[in-house]
Amino acid sequence: MKIAILGLGLMGSFYARILADRLGPANVIGVELDTERAEAVARQTGITTTDDWRGLLGQVDAVAVTLPDHLHVAPTVAFLQEGAYVLVEKPLATSTEDCELVLKAQVAPGRLMVGQLLRFDPRTQELKRRLDAGEFGPLRYVKVWRANPTSGAARVGTRVGVSAFLGVHDLDLLMWLTGRDVVSANASGRKIFGDHWDISVACLELDGGLFAQVENHWLIHPAAQRSCLAGVEVFGEAGQALLDLSTQELEVVSDSAPITRRVDTHNWTFDEAMSGGNLRRELEAFVRAVERGEPCPVPGEEGARAVRAVELVEQSLAHNS
């Protein structure tokens, strides 16, 4: 199996390390316009690189699209039309219209997957198992929250709001856990750093009248020991659940690097010696589907559903501002 990774930035470099370990470096091709970045990833992982994804059409079995959100559509459509398996980092696209373009490009069913990382956390999978079993009785209220450091706003806040960048995780998680779609949103927020929303608090109605709330911001101080504050609260007639999704980190400092470093040991890792966690489970699920010719988990239709929910929240933010 040969796979191409389109974009070797932060997430693309993680993908490269894990996929080179899983498939062997000779079977992984990185695509990156930044020559210095491409050379660095190639040195670290042993993969080959190129600067043009179009030359790989019909040459690979699968593609992982880790480009900036607004660049997802063109390569995803092109590779889907070639019959390749495609894994797109969340969000699938930046609008429901673009999502529809992507979905219509599928020439074979089950070959489009959206990288919704939280679905591959053993803790969320256990919570879903219990919800599906009705352990908590009829649901009354669900809350999902996620906060990142101010560095997130500095990195991507000039082109996207917090609901689209962080909230898409939580809206997808909410709908996946409950098995219900978002019907309406009433949201408020604040623009602090620029023209996009930096705080979003959305009160949501889901199918069947379930009330929920999704809260997002990127206001954590960069020197804070926790670089992520996140979780899920579920309240039902017969029970409740609290899931703390705040990043599980190992804090390290040494003479060679005399500043505190936070090594994520749960979702992915910045340490070259470690490749595990939820991202590895996500990529393993994708590779397994390709190798077996089976449908992918997290199909494109569910990625489009999350984008529609983001749009509902952002429309309400604009209306209420």
C-alpha positions as CSV (number, residue, x, y, z in Angstrom):
1,M,0.0,0.0,0.0
2,K,1.3,3.4,-1.0
3,I,0.0,6.6,0.7
4,A,0.6,10.3,0.1
5,I,0.5,13.0,2.8
6,L,-0.5,16.4,1.4
7,G,1.0,19.0,3.6
8,L,3.9,18.4,6.1
9,G,3.1,21.0,8.7
10,L,2.3,20.2,12.3
11,M,-0.3,17.5,11.7
12,G,1.3,16.3,8.5
13,S,4.6,15.7,10.2
14,F,2.8,13.6,12.9
15,Y,1.1,11.6,10.1
16,A,4.4,11.0,8.4
17,R,6.1,9.6,11.4
18,I,3.3,7.2,12.3
19,L,2.6,6.1,8.7
20,A,6.3,5.6,8.0
21,D,6.5,3.4,11.1
22,R,3.3,1.5,10.1
23,L,3.9,1.1,6.3
24,G,7.6,1.6,5.9
25,P,9.2,4.9,4.6
26,A,9.3,3.6,1.1
27,N,5.5,3.5,0.9
28,V,4.9,7.0,2.1
29,I,5.2,10.1,0.0
30,G,5.1,13.6,1.4
31,V,3.9,16.6,-0.6
32,E,5.1,20.0,0.6
33,L,5.9,23.4,-1.1
34,D,8.2,24.5,1.7
35,T,11.5,22.9,0.7
36,E,13.1,23.3,4.1
37,R,10.1,21.8,5.9
38,A,10.0,18.9,3.4
39,E,13.7,18.1,3.9
40,A,13.3,18.2,7.7
41,V,10.5,15.7,7.6
42,A,12.3,13.5,5.1
43,R,15.4,13.4,7.4
44,Q,13.3,12.5,10.4
45,T,11.2,9.8,8.8
46,G,13.0,8.6,5.7
47,I,10.0,9.2,3.4
48,T,10.4,10.8,0.0
49,T,8.8,14.1,-0.8
50,T,7.6,16.1,-3.8
51,D,6.0,19.5,-4.3
52,D,3.1,18.6,-6.6
53,W,0.2,16.3,-5.6
54,R,-1.2,16.2,-9.1
55,G,1.7,14.0,-10.3
56,L,0.6,11.4,-7.8
57,L,-2.9,10.9,-9.2
58,G,-3.4,7.3,-10.0
59,Q,0.0,6.4,-8.4
60,V,-1.1,5.9,-4.8
61,D,-3.7,3.8,-3.0
62,A,-4.6,6.4,-0.4
63,V,-4.1,10.0,0.5
64,A,-4.1,11.9,3.8
65,V,-5.0,15.6,3.3
66,T,-3.4,17.7,6.1
67,L,-3.4,21.0,4.3
68,P,-4.9,24.2,5.7
69,D,-8.7,23.9,5.8
70,H,-9.4,26.1,2.8
71,L,-7.2,24.0,0.6
72,H,-8.9,20.6,1.3
73,V,-11.4,20.5,-1.6
74,A,-9.4,20.4,-4.8
75,P,-7.0,17.5,-4.0
76,T,-9.7,15.6,-2.1
77,V,-12.1,15.7,-5.1
78,A,-9.3,14.8,-7.5
79,F,-8.1,11.7,-5.6
80,L,-11.7,10.6,-4.9
81,Q,-12.5,10.7,-8.6
82,E,-9.5,8.5,-9.2
83,G,-11.0,5.9,-6.8
84,A,-8.3,6.4,-4.0
85,Y,-9.1,6.2,-0.3
86,V,-8.9,9.7,1.2
87,L,-8.5,10.8,4.9
88,V,-9.1,14.5,5.4
89,E,-8.1,16.2,8.6
90,K,-11.1,17.9,10.2
91,P,-13.0,19.9,9.0
92,L,-13.9,18.2,5.8
93,A,-14.2,21.6,4.2
94,T,-15.0,25.2,5.2
95,S,-18.6,25.3,4.0
96,T,-21.5,22.9,3.5
97,E,-21.4,23.8,-0.3
98,D,-17.8,22.6,-0.5
99,C,-18.7,19.5,1.6
100,E,-21.3,18.6,-1.0
101,L,-18.7,19.0,-3.8
102,V,-16.5,16.5,-2.0
103,L,-19.3,14.0,-1.3
104,K,-20.4,14.1,-4.9
105,A,-16.8,13.3,-6.1
106,Q,-17.0,9.8,-4.5
107,V,-16.9,7.1,-7.3
108,A,-16.8,4.3,-4.8
109,P,-18.6,4.1,-1.4
110,G,-16.8,4.1,1.9
111,R,-13.4,5.6,0.7
112,L,-13.7,9.0,2.3
113,M,-12.8,9.5,6.0
114,V,-12.7,12.6,8.1
115,G,-10.0,12.8,10.9
116,Q,-12.2,13.3,13.9
117,L,-9.6,12.4,16.5
118,L,-11.8,12.3,19.6
119,R,-13.7,9.3,18.3
120,F,-10.6,7.2,18.7
121,D,-10.1,7.9,22.3
122,P,-10.8,4.8,24.4
123,R,-12.6,7.0,27.0
124,T,-15.0,8.5,24.5
125,Q,-15.6,5.0,23.0
126,E,-16.5,3.6,26.4
127,L,-18.8,6.6,27.1
128,K,-20.5,6.0,23.8
129,R,-20.9,2.3,24.6
130,R,-22.7,3.2,27.8
131,L,-24.8,5.8,26.2
132,D,-25.9,3.4,23.4
133,A,-26.8,0.8,26.1
134,G,-29.1,3.4,27.8
135,E,-27.1,3.2,31.1
136,F,-28.0,6.8,32.0
137,G,-31.6,6.6,30.9
138,P,-33.2,9.3,28.7
139,L,-30.8,12.2,28.3
140,R,-31.6,15.6,29.8
141,Y,-28.5,17.7,29.2
142,V,-25.0,17.3,27.6
143,K,-22.2,19.8,27.8
144,V,-18.9,19.6,25.8
145,W,-16.1,22.2,26.2
146,R,-12.6,22.8,24.8
147,A,-10.1,25.5,25.3
148,N,-6.6,26.0,23.8
149,P,-3.8,28.5,24.4
150,T,-3.7,32.0,22.9
151,S,-1.0,30.7,20.6
152,G,-3.8,29.0,18.7
153,A,-5.4,32.3,18.0
154,A,-2.0,33.7,16.9
155,R,-1.5,30.7,14.5
156,V,-4.8,30.3,12.8
157,G,-7.1,33.0,14.3
158,T,-6.6,35.4,11.4
159,R,-8.3,33.0,9.0
160,V,-10.8,31.0,11.1
161,G,-12.9,31.3,14.2
162,V,-12.7,29.2,17.3
163,S,-16.0,27.4,16.5
164,A,-14.7,26.2,13.1
165,F,-11.3,25.2,14.4
166,L,-12.0,23.8,17.9
167,G,-15.8,23.5,18.0
168,V,-15.9,21.2,15.0
169,H,-14.3,18.6,17.3
170,D,-16.8,19.0,20.0
171,L,-19.9,19.3,17.8
172,D,-19.0,16.1,16.0
173,L,-18.3,14.4,19.4
174,L,-21.7,15.6,20.7
175,M,-23.6,14.2,17.7
176,W,-21.6,11.0,17.6
177,L,-22.0,10.3,21.3
178,T,-25.8,11.0,21.4
179,G,-26.6,9.7,17.9
180,R,-28.5,12.9,17.2
181,D,-28.1,15.9,14.9
182,V,-28.1,19.6,15.9
183,V,-31.4,21.2,15.0
184,S,-30.8,24.8,16.1
185,A,-28.3,27.0,17.9
186,N,-28.4,30.1,20.0
187,A,-24.8,31.3,20.5
188,S,-22.9,34.2,22.0
189,G,-19.3,35.1,21.9
190,R,-16.5,37.6,21.7
191,K,-14.0,38.8,19.1
192,I,-10.8,39.6,21.1
193,F,-7.8,39.2,18.8
194,G,-9.2,40.1,15.4
195,D,-12.1,39.7,13.1
196,H,-13.0,36.1,14.0
197,W,-14.7,34.7,17.1
198,D,-12.3,33.8,19.9
199,I,-15.0,32.8,22.4
200,S,-18.1,30.8,21.6
201,V,-20.8,29.5,23.9
202,A,-23.5,27.7,22.0
203,C,-26.8,26.5,23.4
204,L,-28.1,23.8,21.1
205,E,-31.2,21.8,20.5
206,L,-30.7,18.3,19.1
207,D,-33.1,15.8,17.6
208,G,-35.8,14.8,20.1
209,G,-35.5,18.0,22.0
210,L,-32.2,17.2,23.8
211,F,-30.6,20.4,25.2
212,A,-26.8,20.7,24.9
213,Q,-24.1,23.3,25.2
214,V,-20.7,23.6,23.5
215,E,-18.2,26.1,24.8
216,N,-14.9,27.0,23.0
217,H,-12.1,29.6,23.4
218,W,-8.4,30.0,23.0
219,L,-7.6,32.1,26.0
220,I,-5.3,29.7,28.0
221,H,-2.1,31.5,29.0
222,P,0.9,30.1,27.0
223,A,2.8,29.4,30.2
224,A,0.0,27.4,31.8
225,Q,0.9,23.8,32.7
226,R,-2.2,22.5,30.8
227,S,-2.3,23.4,27.1
228,C,-5.8,22.1,26.7
229,L,-8.9,22.2,28.9
230,A,-11.7,19.9,27.6
231,G,-14.4,17.5,28.6
232,V,-17.9,16.1,28.4
233,E,-20.7,16.1,31.0
234,V,-23.7,13.9,30.4
235,F,-26.9,14.0,32.6
236,G,-29.7,11.6,32.2
237,E,-32.7,10.5,34.3
238,A,-30.9,7.4,35.6
239,G,-27.3,8.6,35.8
240,Q,-24.5,10.9,34.7
241,A,-21.0,10.9,33.4
242,L,-18.0,13.3,33.5
243,L,-15.2,12.8,31.1
244,D,-12.1,15.0,31.5
245,L,-10.5,15.3,28.0
246,S,-7.8,17.7,29.1
247,T,-4.6,16.7,27.4
248,Q,-2.6,14.0,29.4
249,E,0.9,15.4,29.4
250,L,4.3,14.5,30.7
251,E,6.1,17.7,31.8
252,V,9.9,17.5,31.2
253,V,12.9,19.8,31.7
254,S,16.6,19.1,31.4
255,D,20.0,20.8,31.2
256,S,20.0,20.3,27.4
257,A,16.6,22.1,27.2
258,P,16.3,24.3,30.3
259,I,12.7,25.2,29.7
260,T,9.6,23.2,30.6
261,R,8.4,21.0,27.8
262,R,5.0,19.4,27.7
263,V,4.9,16.0,25.9
264,D,1.5,14.9,25.0
265,T,1.2,11.1,25.6
266,H,-2.4,10.7,24.7
267,N,-3.4,12.3,21.4
268,W,-0.1,12.6,19.7
269,T,3.4,13.6,20.7
270,F,6.1,16.2,20.0
271,D,8.7,13.7,21.1
272,E,10.3,11.9,18.1
273,A,10.8,8.8,20.2
274,M,7.1,8.4,20.8
275,S,4.4,7.6,18.2
276,G,1.1,6.6,19.9
277,G,-2.2,7.7,21.2
278,N,-5.4,8.5,19.5
279,L,-3.8,9.7,16.3
280,R,-2.1,6.4,15.8
281,R,-5.4,4.6,16.4
282,E,-7.1,6.8,13.9
283,L,-4.5,6.3,11.2
284,E,-4.4,2.5,11.9
285,A,-8.2,2.4,11.4
286,F,-7.8,4.2,8.0
287,V,-4.9,2.0,6.9
288,R,-6.8,-1.2,7.9
289,A,-9.8,-0.1,5.8
290,V,-7.6,0.5,2.8
291,E,-5.7,-2.8,3.2
292,R,-8.9,-4.8,3.5
293,G,-11.0,-2.8,1.0
294,E,-13.5,-2.0,3.6
295,P,-15.5,1.2,4.3
296,C,-13.7,3.8,6.4
297,P,-14.9,4.8,9.9
298,V,-16.0,8.5,10.2
299,P,-17.5,8.7,6.7
300,G,-17.5,12.0,4.8
301,E,-21.2,12.5,5.4
302,E,-20.6,12.7,9.1
303,G,-17.8,15.2,8.5
304,A,-20.2,17.3,6.5
305,R,-22.8,17.1,9.3
306,A,-20.2,18.6,11.7
307,V,-19.5,21.5,9.3
308,R,-23.3,22.2,9.1
309,A,-23.4,22.4,12.9
310,V,-20.5,24.8,12.9
311,E,-22.4,27.0,10.4
312,L,-25.5,27.0,12.6
313,V,-23.4,28.2,15.6
314,E,-21.6,30.9,13.5
315,Q,-24.8,32.2,12.0
316,S,-26.2,32.5,15.6
317,L,-23.0,34.3,16.8
318,A,-23.4,36.8,13.9
319,H,-27.1,37.3,14.6
320,N,-26.6,37.8,18.3
321,S,-23.6,40.1,18.1
